[in-house]
Amino acid sequence: MVPSPTRVAALQGLGVPADRLDRLSAALRLPPRRPGSPAGEAFGASVLLLVGDADAVEAPEFWQPPFGAWIEVAGLSDARIVEAARRAARADLFACVTTVTANRLHLAGRILNGLAALHPMPEAQRDDMELALHEAISNAVVHGNLQVEGMKGLSVEALERFSHDLAARMADPAFAERRIEVTAWLESACTVVEVADEGTGFARPERIDYGASGRGLDLIAAIVEELQLLDGGRRIRMRFPL
């Protein structure tokens, strides 16, 4: 089943130059929403937030209704923003941010806040969904975009190697500016959440030699109703029962 019809009905900028916001508003045929204007009811659907100031988007109010889609515009051409916005328009929730921003934000918790606003859920169910989503985003950041191997043991040397490699890749724009996308939509009997990265992909082996890390997919599989690896392992699709 495909995501629901477009829910995005307005555009707002956060640290985006006014002329660029107007240009994108025209390209997307979305009316601009100015800060402080009435929320939700005026548009009947969610607001797409174009983020130019990644620090400012940490504020909780930007992750609550009427906002339902977030695109960090740093490093993106207008054409790529329009492409991402069209993907956002087919989802109930959508986020496209850099690896650095995804790593700094507690992105899983923010997405779950949005999902809970769309469909209230028991606390235990929300905790399970957040744990699975956190694991998927962590895998996309560390192993996908940063291409850092997991720890193969519990030694101090293994931890130091992992920490060094992670810091080095996060400091390299070629890796740190890759994108993480989270897309979520509600179906009649389940919630579907996808997490995509821009890494080299992943093929899950039949047998895994676990070290200190590497159990994330098994943890996710134990929580979700269905788990799929798509696009050569660069996208994971999780289905959670409602």
PyRosetta script that sets phi, psi and omega in degrees:
from pyrosetta import init, pose_from_sequence

init()
pose = pose_from_sequence("MVPSPTRVAALQGLGVPADRLDRLSAALRLPPRRPGSPAGEAFGASVLLLVGDADAVEAPEFWQPPFGAWIEVAGLSDARIVEAARRAARADLFACVTTVTANRLHLAGRILNGLAALHPMPEAQRDDMELALHEAISNAVVHGNLQVEGMKGLSVEALERFSHDLAARMADPAFAERRIEVTAWLESACTVVEVADEGTGFARPERIDYGASGRGLDLIAAIVEELQLLDGGRRIRMRFPL")
pose.set_psi(1, 140.4)
pose.set_omega(1, 179.6)
pose.set_phi(2, -87.9)
pose.set_psi(2, 160.0)
pose.set_omega(2, 177.2)
pose.set_phi(3, -59.6)
pose.set_psi(3, 163.1)
pose.set_omega(3, -178.5)
pose.set_phi(4, -65.5)
pose.set_psi(4, 161.8)
pose.set_omega(4, 178.4)
pose.set_phi(5, -58.5)
pose.set_psi(5, 166.6)
pose.set_omega(5, -172.4)
pose.set_phi(6, -49.7)
pose.set_psi(6, 133.1)
pose.set_omega(6, 175.5)
pose.set_phi(7, -111.5)
pose.set_psi(7, -13.9)
pose.set_omega(7, -178.1)
pose.set_phi(8, -80.0)
pose.set_psi(8, 124.8)
pose.set_omega(8, -175.6)
pose.set_phi(9, -128.7)
pose.set_psi(9, -1.8)
pose.set_omega(9, 179.7)
pose.set_phi(10, -157.1)
pose.set_psi(10, 164.4)
pose.set_omega(10, -174.4)
pose.set_phi(11, -128.2)
pose.set_psi(11, 136.1)
pose.set_omega(11, 174.8)
pose.set_phi(12, -135.8)
pose.set_psi(12, 144.8)
pose.set_omega(12, 178.9)
pose.set_phi(13, -108.7)
pose.set_psi(13, 147.4)
pose.set_omega(13, 176.0)
pose.set_phi(14, -130.4)
pose.set_psi(14, 99.6)
pose.set_omega(14, -176.3)
pose.set_phi(15, 75.8)
pose.set_psi(15, 24.0)
pose.set_omega(15, 177.7)
pose.set_phi(16, -107.3)
pose.set_psi(16, 129.5)
pose.set_omega(16, 179.2)
pose.set_phi(17, -53.6)
pose.set_psi(17, 141.8)
pose.set_omega(17, -174.7)
pose.set_phi(18, -59.7)
pose.set_psi(18, -37.5)
pose.set_omega(18, -178.3)
pose.set_phi(19, -68.2)
pose.set_psi(19, -36.2)
pose.set_omega(19, 177.6)
pose.set_phi(20, -70.4)
pose.set_psi(20, -39.2)
pose.set_omega(20, 178.5)
pose.set_phi(21, -62.2)
pose.set_psi(21, -43.3)
pose.set_omega(21, 178.2)
pose.set_phi(22, -63.2)
pose.set_psi(22, -39.9)
pose.set_omega(22, 179.9)
pose.set_phi(23, -64.2)
pose.set_psi(23, -43.0)
pose.set_omega(23, 179.7)
pose.set_phi(24, -70.9)
pose.set_psi(24, -34.9)
pose.set_omega(24, 176.6)
pose.set_phi(25, -59.9)
pose.set_psi(25, -42.3)
pose.set_omega(25, 178.9)
pose.set_phi(26, -68.7)
pose.set_psi(26, -41.6)
pose.set_omega(26, -178.8)
pose.set_phi(27, -64.6)
pose.set_psi(27, -36.1)
pose.set_omega(27, -177.6)
pose.set_phi(28, -92.3)
pose.set_psi(28, -8.9)
pose.set_omega(28, -177.2)
pose.set_phi(29, 57.2)
pose.set_psi(29, 42.6)
pose.set_omega(29, 177.0)
pose.set_phi(30, -117.5)
pose.set_psi(30, 130.7)
pose.set_omega(30, 178.7)
pose.set_phi(31, -69.0)
pose.set_psi(31, 141.9)
pose.set_omega(31, 176.5)
pose.set_phi(32, -72.2)
pose.set_psi(32, 142.1)
pose.set_omega(32, 173.3)
pose.set_phi(33, -110.4)
pose.set_psi(33, 120.5)
pose.set_omega(33, -179.4)
pose.set_phi(34, -84.6)
pose.set_psi(34, 145.0)
pose.set_omega(34, 177.8)
pose.set_phi(35, -53.5)
pose.set_psi(35, 133.4)
pose.set_omega(35, 179.2)
pose.set_phi(36, 92.5)
pose.set_psi(36, -8.8)
pose.set_omega(36, 178.9)
pose.set_phi(37, -76.5)
pose.set_psi(37, 162.0)
pose.set_omega(37, -178.7)
pose.set_phi(38, -56.0)
pose.set_psi(38, 142.2)
pose.set_omega(38, -177.1)
pose.set_phi(39, -92.7)
pose.set_psi(39, 163.6)
pose.set_omega(39, 166.5)
pose.set_phi(40, 50.3)
pose.set_psi(40, -71.5)
pose.set_omega(40, -170.5)
pose.set_phi(41, -59.4)
pose.set_psi(41, -31.6)
pose.set_omega(41, -177.5)
pose.set_phi(42, -68.1)
pose.set_psi(42, -23.0)
pose.set_omega(42, -175.5)
pose.set_phi(43, -117.3)
pose.set_psi(43, -18.4)
pose.set_omega(43, 178.5)
pose.set_phi(44, 77.0)
pose.set_psi(44, 4.0)
pose.set_omega(44, -179.9)
pose.set_phi(45, -158.4)
pose.set_psi(45, -170.2)
pose.set_omega(45, -173.4)
pose.set_phi(46, -82.6)
pose.set_psi(46, 167.4)
pose.set_omega(46, 179.7)
pose.set_phi(47, -108.4)
pose.set_psi(47, 134.7)
pose.set_omega(47, 174.0)
pose.set_phi(48, -88.4)
pose.set_psi(48, 121.7)
pose.set_omega(48, 179.1)
pose.set_phi(49, -99.7)
pose.set_psi(49, 117.4)
pose.set_omega(49, 173.8)
pose.set_phi(50, -90.8)
pose.set_psi(50, 119.6)
pose.set_omega(50, -170.5)
pose.set_phi(51, -103.0)
pose.set_psi(51, 113.9)
pose.set_omega(51, 172.4)
pose.set_phi(52, -100.6)
pose.set_psi(52, -25.5)
pose.set_omega(52, 179.5)
pose.set_phi(53, -109.6)
pose.set_psi(53, 95.6)
pose.set_omega(53, -175.4)
pose.set_phi(54, -67.1)
pose.set_psi(54, -25.5)
pose.set_omega(54, 178.2)
pose.set_phi(55, -71.1)
pose.set_psi(55, -39.6)
pose.set_omega(55, -176.5)
pose.set_phi(56, -67.1)
pose.set_psi(56, -27.6)
pose.set_omega(56, -175.4)
pose.set_phi(57, -72.6)
pose.set_psi(57, -5.9)
pose.set_omega(57, 175.3)
pose.set_phi(58, -68.1)
pose.set_psi(58, -20.6)
pose.set_omega(58, -178.7)
pose.set_phi(59, -61.1)
pose.set_psi(59, 131.6)
pose.set_omega(59, -175.0)
pose.set_phi(60, -57.8)
pose.set_psi(60, -32.4)
pose.set_omega(60, -175.2)
pose.set_phi(61, -64.1)
pose.set_psi(61, -21.0)
pose.set_omega(61, 179.1)
pose.set_phi(62, -82.5)
pose.set_psi(62, -1.9)
pose.set_omega(62, 179.4)
pose.set_phi(63, -117.5)
pose.set_psi(63, 22.9)
pose.set_omega(63, 177.9)
pose.set_phi(64, -122.6)
pose.set_psi(64, 160.0)
pose.set_omega(64, 174.6)
pose.set_phi(65, -52.5)
pose.set_psi(65, 140.8)
pose.set_omega(65, 15.7)
pose.set_phi(66, -87.3)
pose.set_psi(66, 1.6)
pose.set_omega(66, -176.9)
pose.set_phi(67, -73.8)
pose.set_psi(67, 132.6)
pose.set_omega(67, 179.1)
pose.set_phi(68, -137.1)
pose.set_psi(68, 0.1)
pose.set_omega(68, 178.7)
pose.set_phi(69, -149.2)
pose.set_psi(69, 140.5)
pose.set_omega(69, -175.8)
pose.set_phi(70, -137.9)
pose.set_psi(70, 126.8)
pose.set_omega(70, 177.1)
pose.set_phi(71, -128.7)
pose.set_psi(71, 119.7)
pose.set_omega(71, 173.9)
pose.set_phi(72, -81.3)
pose.set_psi(72, 120.5)
pose.set_omega(72, -169.2)
pose.set_phi(73, -89.7)
pose.set_psi(73, -9.3)
pose.set_omega(73, -178.2)
pose.set_phi(74, -55.4)
pose.set_psi(74, 125.9)
pose.set_omega(74, 177.0)
pose.set_phi(75, 80.5)
pose.set_psi(75, -0.5)
pose.set_omega(75, -179.1)
pose.set_phi(76, -102.5)
pose.set_psi(76, 137.7)
pose.set_omega(76, 171.8)
pose.set_phi(77, -73.8)
pose.set_psi(77, 164.8)
pose.set_omega(77, 175.8)
pose.set_phi(78, -57.2)
pose.set_psi(78, -39.2)
pose.set_omega(78, -178.1)
pose.set_phi(79, -62.8)
pose.set_psi(79, -41.6)
pose.set_omega(79, 179.9)
pose.set_phi(80, -69.9)
pose.set_psi(80, -33.5)
pose.set_omega(80, 176.6)
pose.set_phi(81, -65.5)
pose.set_psi(81, -43.2)
pose.set_omega(81, 178.6)
pose.set_phi(82, -61.6)
pose.set_psi(82, -42.1)
pose.set_omega(82, 178.2)
pose.set_phi(83, -60.7)
pose.set_psi(83, -45.6)
pose.set_omega(83, 179.8)
pose.set_phi(84, -64.9)
pose.set_psi(84, -39.8)
pose.set_omega(84, -179.9)
pose.set_phi(85, -64.5)
pose.set_psi(85, -34.0)
pose.set_omega(85, 177.8)
pose.set_phi(86, -70.0)
pose.set_psi(86, -34.0)
pose.set_omega(86, 173.7)
pose.set_phi(87, -67.8)
pose.set_psi(87, -39.1)
pose.set_omega(87, 178.2)
pose.set_phi(88, -61.2)
pose.set_psi(88, -36.1)
pose.set_omega(88, -176.4)
pose.set_phi(89, -67.9)
pose.set_psi(89, -16.6)
pose.set_omega(89, -179.8)
pose.set_phi(90, -96.7)
pose.set_psi(90, 3.1)
pose.set_omega(90, -175.9)
pose.set_phi(91, -120.5)
pose.set_psi(91, 164.1)
pose.set_omega(91, 173.9)
pose.set_phi(92, -84.2)
pose.set_psi(92, -31.5)
pose.set_omega(92, 173.0)
pose.set_phi(93, -141.1)
pose.set_psi(93, 144.1)
pose.set_omega(93, -177.2)
pose.set_phi(94, -152.7)
pose.set_psi(94, 136.5)
pose.set_omega(94, 174.4)
pose.set_phi(95, -139.5)
pose.set_psi(95, 133.1)
pose.set_omega(95, 175.9)
pose.set_phi(96, -131.1)
pose.set_psi(96, 105.8)
pose.set_omega(96, -175.3)
pose.set_phi(97, -135.1)
pose.set_psi(97, 164.0)
pose.set_omega(97, 176.9)
pose.set_phi(98, -72.1)
pose.set_psi(98, 163.9)
pose.set_omega(98, 177.7)
pose.set_phi(99, -58.9)
pose.set_psi(99, -41.9)
pose.set_omega(99, 179.9)
pose.set_phi(100, -59.8)
pose.set_psi(100, -46.4)
pose.set_omega(100, -179.1)
pose.set_phi(101, -67.6)
pose.set_psi(101, -42.6)
pose.set_omega(101, 178.4)
pose.set_phi(102, -60.9)
pose.set_psi(102, -36.2)
pose.set_omega(102, 179.8)
pose.set_phi(103, -72.0)
pose.set_psi(103, -36.3)
pose.set_omega(103, -176.6)
pose.set_phi(104, -77.5)
pose.set_psi(104, -40.3)
pose.set_omega(104, 179.2)
pose.set_phi(105, -77.3)
pose.set_psi(105, 153.2)
pose.set_omega(105, 166.9)
pose.set_phi(106, -86.2)
pose.set_psi(106, 75.9)
pose.set_omega(106, -168.3)
pose.set_phi(107, -64.6)
pose.set_psi(107, -38.5)
pose.set_omega(107, -179.6)
pose.set_phi(108, -60.2)
pose.set_psi(108, -44.2)
pose.set_omega(108, 179.7)
pose.set_phi(109, -63.8)
pose.set_psi(109, -37.3)
pose.set_omega(109, -179.6)
pose.set_phi(110, -69.3)
pose.set_psi(110, -40.3)
pose.set_omega(110, 177.0)
pose.set_phi(111, -64.7)
pose.set_psi(111, -40.9)
pose.set_omega(111, 179.5)
pose.set_phi(112, -66.0)
pose.set_psi(112, -33.7)
pose.set_omega(112, 174.2)
pose.set_phi(113, -58.8)
pose.set_psi(113, -44.1)
pose.set_omega(113, 179.3)
pose.set_phi(114, -65.5)
pose.set_psi(114, -41.3)
pose.set_omega(114, 178.8)
pose.set_phi(115, -65.5)
pose.set_psi(115, -39.6)
pose.set_omega(115, 179.2)
pose.set_phi(116, -64.8)
pose.set_psi(116, -31.7)
pose.set_omega(116, 177.2)
pose.set_phi(117, -69.0)
pose.set_psi(117, -31.3)
pose.set_omega(117, 179.0)
pose.set_phi(118, -80.8)
pose.set_psi(118, -35.8)
pose.set_omega(118, -177.2)
pose.set_phi(119, -148.5)
pose.set_psi(119, 97.8)
pose.set_omega(119, -179.9)
pose.set_phi(120, -54.7)
pose.set_psi(120, 144.2)
pose.set_omega(120, -177.4)
pose.set_phi(121, -142.1)
pose.set_psi(121, 156.2)
pose.set_omega(121, 176.9)
pose.set_phi(122, -61.0)
pose.set_psi(122, 151.8)
pose.set_omega(122, -176.8)
pose.set_phi(123, -58.9)
pose.set_psi(123, -41.7)
pose.set_omega(123, -178.5)
pose.set_phi(124, -63.2)
pose.set_psi(124, -40.7)
pose.set_omega(124, 178.8)
pose.set_phi(125, -65.6)
pose.set_psi(125, -41.5)
pose.set_omega(125, 179.0)
pose.set_phi(126, -63.7)
pose.set_psi(126, -40.7)
pose.set_omega(126, 179.7)
pose.set_phi(127, -62.5)
pose.set_psi(127, -41.8)
pose.set_omega(127, 179.3)
pose.set_phi(128, -64.8)
pose.set_psi(128, -44.4)
pose.set_omega(128, -180.0)
pose.set_phi(129, -63.5)
pose.set_psi(129, -40.8)
pose.set_omega(129, -179.6)
pose.set_phi(130, -65.3)
pose.set_psi(130, -39.2)
pose.set_omega(130, 178.8)
pose.set_phi(131, -63.5)
pose.set_psi(131, -45.6)
pose.set_omega(131, 179.2)
pose.set_phi(132, -63.5)
pose.set_psi(132, -42.8)
pose.set_omega(132, -179.3)
pose.set_phi(133, -67.3)
pose.set_psi(133, -39.5)
pose.set_omega(133, 177.2)
pose.set_phi(134, -60.1)
pose.set_psi(134, -43.1)
pose.set_omega(134, 179.2)
pose.set_phi(135, -63.8)
pose.set_psi(135, -41.5)
pose.set_omega(135, -179.0)
pose.set_phi(136, -65.7)
pose.set_psi(136, -42.5)
pose.set_omega(136, 179.3)
pose.set_phi(137, -68.0)
pose.set_psi(137, -41.7)
pose.set_omega(137, 178.0)
pose.set_phi(138, -59.9)
pose.set_psi(138, -43.7)
pose.set_omega(138, 176.9)
pose.set_phi(139, -61.6)
pose.set_psi(139, -42.2)
pose.set_omega(139, -179.4)
pose.set_phi(140, -64.1)
pose.set_psi(140, -39.1)
pose.set_omega(140, 179.7)
pose.set_phi(141, -70.6)
pose.set_psi(141, -57.4)
pose.set_omega(141, -170.3)
pose.set_phi(142, -74.9)
pose.set_psi(142, -54.9)
pose.set_omega(142, -173.9)
pose.set_phi(143, -89.0)
pose.set_psi(143, -28.9)
pose.set_omega(143, 179.5)
pose.set_phi(144, -80.3)
pose.set_psi(144, -76.8)
pose.set_omega(144, -173.3)
pose.set_phi(145, -72.1)
pose.set_psi(145, -40.3)
pose.set_omega(145, -178.7)
pose.set_phi(146, -85.5)
pose.set_psi(146, -17.0)
pose.set_omega(146, 177.8)
pose.set_phi(147, 55.0)
pose.set_psi(147, 44.3)
pose.set_omega(147, 176.2)
pose.set_phi(148, -100.0)
pose.set_psi(148, 128.5)
pose.set_omega(148, 178.7)
pose.set_phi(149, -71.9)
pose.set_psi(149, 148.8)
pose.set_omega(149, 177.5)
pose.set_phi(150, -69.9)
pose.set_psi(150, 164.2)
pose.set_omega(150, 177.2)
pose.set_phi(151, -67.2)
pose.set_psi(151, 135.2)
pose.set_omega(151, -179.0)
pose.set_phi(152, -100.8)
pose.set_psi(152, 6.0)
pose.set_omega(152, 179.2)
pose.set_phi(153, -169.3)
pose.set_psi(153, 179.8)
pose.set_omega(153, -177.7)
pose.set_phi(154, -103.9)
pose.set_psi(154, 14.4)
pose.set_omega(154, -177.3)
pose.set_phi(155, -77.2)
pose.set_psi(155, 159.6)
pose.set_omega(155, 175.1)
pose.set_phi(156, -60.5)
pose.set_psi(156, -38.7)
pose.set_omega(156, -179.8)
pose.set_phi(157, -62.8)
pose.set_psi(157, -40.8)
pose.set_omega(157, 179.1)
pose.set_phi(158, -65.4)
pose.set_psi(158, -41.2)
pose.set_omega(158, 178.7)
pose.set_phi(159, -65.4)
pose.set_psi(159, -41.8)
pose.set_omega(159, 179.8)
pose.set_phi(160, -65.4)
pose.set_psi(160, -39.8)
pose.set_omega(160, 178.6)
pose.set_phi(161, -64.4)
pose.set_psi(161, -45.2)
pose.set_omega(161, 179.5)
pose.set_phi(162, -62.0)
pose.set_psi(162, -46.7)
pose.set_omega(162, -178.6)
pose.set_phi(163, -64.5)
pose.set_psi(163, -40.4)
pose.set_omega(163, 179.2)
pose.set_phi(164, -64.2)
pose.set_psi(164, -47.4)
pose.set_omega(164, -178.8)
pose.set_phi(165, -63.8)
pose.set_psi(165, -39.9)
pose.set_omega(165, -179.6)
pose.set_phi(166, -63.9)
pose.set_psi(166, -46.1)
pose.set_omega(166, -179.8)
pose.set_phi(167, -64.9)
pose.set_psi(167, -40.0)
pose.set_omega(167, -178.6)
pose.set_phi(168, -65.4)
pose.set_psi(168, -43.2)
pose.set_omega(168, 179.8)
pose.set_phi(169, -70.0)
pose.set_psi(169, -36.3)
pose.set_omega(169, 179.4)
pose.set_phi(170, -67.1)
pose.set_psi(170, -25.4)
pose.set_omega(170, 178.9)
pose.set_phi(171, -85.8)
pose.set_psi(171, -7.0)
pose.set_omega(171, -178.2)
pose.set_phi(172, -98.8)
pose.set_psi(172, 112.9)
pose.set_omega(172, -177.4)
pose.set_phi(173, -56.3)
pose.set_psi(173, -29.1)
pose.set_omega(173, -179.7)
pose.set_phi(174, -60.4)
pose.set_psi(174, -28.7)
pose.set_omega(174, 177.5)
pose.set_phi(175, -101.4)
pose.set_psi(175, -43.6)
pose.set_omega(175, -172.6)
pose.set_phi(176, -67.6)
pose.set_psi(176, -24.7)
pose.set_omega(176, -178.2)
pose.set_phi(177, -94.1)
pose.set_psi(177, 3.1)
pose.set_omega(177, 171.1)
pose.set_phi(178, -63.6)
pose.set_psi(178, 161.9)
pose.set_omega(178, -172.0)
pose.set_phi(179, -103.1)
pose.set_psi(179, 145.8)
pose.set_omega(179, 167.6)
pose.set_phi(180, -114.3)
pose.set_psi(180, 129.3)
pose.set_omega(180, 175.4)
pose.set_phi(181, -118.6)
pose.set_psi(181, 133.8)
pose.set_omega(181, 173.5)
pose.set_phi(182, -120.2)
pose.set_psi(182, 124.8)
pose.set_omega(182, -179.4)
pose.set_phi(183, -125.4)
pose.set_psi(183, 133.1)
pose.set_omega(183, -179.3)
pose.set_phi(184, -137.5)
pose.set_psi(184, 142.9)
pose.set_omega(184, 173.7)
pose.set_phi(185, -149.3)
pose.set_psi(185, 155.4)
pose.set_omega(185, -178.9)
pose.set_phi(186, -99.0)
pose.set_psi(186, 131.7)
pose.set_omega(186, 171.9)
pose.set_phi(187, -109.8)
pose.set_psi(187, -179.3)
pose.set_omega(187, -173.8)
pose.set_phi(188, -62.8)
pose.set_psi(188, -34.9)
pose.set_omega(188, -175.2)
pose.set_phi(189, -123.6)
pose.set_psi(189, 2.9)
pose.set_omega(189, -177.2)
pose.set_phi(190, -156.7)
pose.set_psi(190, 164.7)
pose.set_omega(190, 170.4)
pose.set_phi(191, -106.8)
pose.set_psi(191, 131.2)
pose.set_omega(191, 179.7)
pose.set_phi(192, -109.9)
pose.set_psi(192, 129.7)
pose.set_omega(192, 178.7)
pose.set_phi(193, -129.6)
pose.set_psi(193, 130.3)
pose.set_omega(193, 176.3)
pose.set_phi(194, -117.3)
pose.set_psi(194, 142.0)
pose.set_omega(194, 174.2)
pose.set_phi(195, -125.4)
pose.set_psi(195, 123.7)
pose.set_omega(195, -177.2)
pose.set_phi(196, -122.3)
pose.set_psi(196, 145.3)
pose.set_omega(196, 176.1)
pose.set_phi(197, -128.0)
pose.set_psi(197, 179.9)
pose.set_omega(197, -179.1)
pose.set_phi(198, -117.2)
pose.set_psi(198, 31.1)
pose.set_omega(198, 179.2)
pose.set_phi(199, -81.8)
pose.set_psi(199, -163.0)
pose.set_omega(199, -176.4)
pose.set_phi(200, -89.1)
pose.set_psi(200, -3.6)
pose.set_omega(200, 178.6)
pose.set_phi(201, 98.1)
pose.set_psi(201, 174.4)
pose.set_omega(201, -175.2)
pose.set_phi(202, -155.3)
pose.set_psi(202, 130.4)
pose.set_omega(202, 173.8)
pose.set_phi(203, -113.7)
pose.set_psi(203, 116.4)
pose.set_omega(203, -176.1)
pose.set_phi(204, -72.0)
pose.set_psi(204, 122.2)
pose.set_omega(204, 179.3)
pose.set_phi(205, -72.7)
pose.set_psi(205, 160.7)
pose.set_omega(205, 178.2)
pose.set_phi(206, -64.3)
pose.set_psi(206, -39.5)
pose.set_omega(206, 178.9)
pose.set_phi(207, -123.8)
pose.set_psi(207, 133.2)
pose.set_omega(207, -177.6)
pose.set_phi(208, -114.5)
pose.set_psi(208, 129.5)
pose.set_omega(208, 175.6)
pose.set_phi(209, -87.7)
pose.set_psi(209, 94.0)
pose.set_omega(209, -175.0)
pose.set_phi(210, -72.0)
pose.set_psi(210, 140.4)
pose.set_omega(210, 169.8)
pose.set_phi(211, -113.7)
pose.set_psi(211, -130.3)
pose.set_omega(211, 177.0)
pose.set_phi(212, -80.9)
pose.set_psi(212, -13.0)
pose.set_omega(212, 177.3)
pose.set_phi(213, -137.0)
pose.set_psi(213, 177.5)
pose.set_omega(213, 177.8)
pose.set_phi(214, 111.7)
pose.set_psi(214, 0.0)
pose.set_omega(214, -178.2)
pose.set_phi(215, -97.8)
pose.set_psi(215, 6.3)
pose.set_omega(215, -175.1)
pose.set_phi(216, -58.2)
pose.set_psi(216, -45.6)
pose.set_omega(216, -178.5)
pose.set_phi(217, -64.9)
pose.set_psi(217, -37.4)
pose.set_omega(217, 177.4)
pose.set_phi(218, -65.0)
pose.set_psi(218, -38.8)
pose.set_omega(218, 177.6)
pose.set_phi(219, -63.9)
pose.set_psi(219, -45.0)
pose.set_omega(219, 178.3)
pose.set_phi(220, -60.7)
pose.set_psi(220, -46.5)
pose.set_omega(220, -177.9)
pose.set_phi(221, -61.1)
pose.set_psi(221, -30.3)
pose.set_omega(221, 179.8)
pose.set_phi(222, -73.9)
pose.set_psi(222, -18.4)
pose.set_omega(222, -176.2)
pose.set_phi(223, -98.2)
pose.set_psi(223, -42.5)
pose.set_omega(223, -170.2)
pose.set_phi(224, -81.7)
pose.set_psi(224, 162.9)
pose.set_omega(224, 174.0)
pose.set_phi(225, -78.0)
pose.set_psi(225, -35.9)
pose.set_omega(225, 179.3)
pose.set_phi(226, -150.6)
pose.set_psi(226, 141.2)
pose.set_omega(226, -179.6)
pose.set_phi(227, -129.4)
pose.set_psi(227, 129.2)
pose.set_omega(227, 176.7)
pose.set_phi(228, -131.3)
pose.set_psi(228, 139.6)
pose.set_omega(228, 170.5)
pose.set_phi(229, -104.0)
pose.set_psi(229, 123.5)
pose.set_omega(229, -174.3)
pose.set_phi(230, -123.6)
pose.set_psi(230, 168.9)
pose.set_omega(230, 177.5)
pose.set_phi(231, 51.7)
pose.set_psi(231, 45.8)
pose.set_omega(231, 178.2)
pose.set_phi(232, 67.2)
pose.set_psi(232, 25.7)
pose.set_omega(232, -179.9)
pose.set_phi(233, 89.2)
pose.set_psi(233, 2.6)
pose.set_omega(233, 179.1)
pose.set_phi(234, -85.6)
pose.set_psi(234, -5.7)
pose.set_omega(234, 179.2)
pose.set_phi(235, -139.9)
pose.set_psi(235, 132.0)
pose.set_omega(235, 177.3)
pose.set_phi(236, -114.3)
pose.set_psi(236, 133.3)
pose.set_omega(236, 178.9)
pose.set_phi(237, -114.9)
pose.set_psi(237, 126.9)
pose.set_omega(237, -178.5)
pose.set_phi(238, -122.1)
pose.set_psi(238, 134.5)
pose.set_omega(238, 176.3)
pose.set_phi(239, -113.6)
pose.set_psi(239, 126.3)
pose.set_omega(239, 179.1)
pose.set_phi(240, -114.7)
pose.set_psi(240, 130.5)
pose.set_omega(240, 178.4)
pose.set_phi(241, -66.3)
pose.set_psi(241, 142.6)
pose.set_omega(241, 177.3)
pose.set_phi(242, -79.4)
pose.dump_pdb("model.pdb")
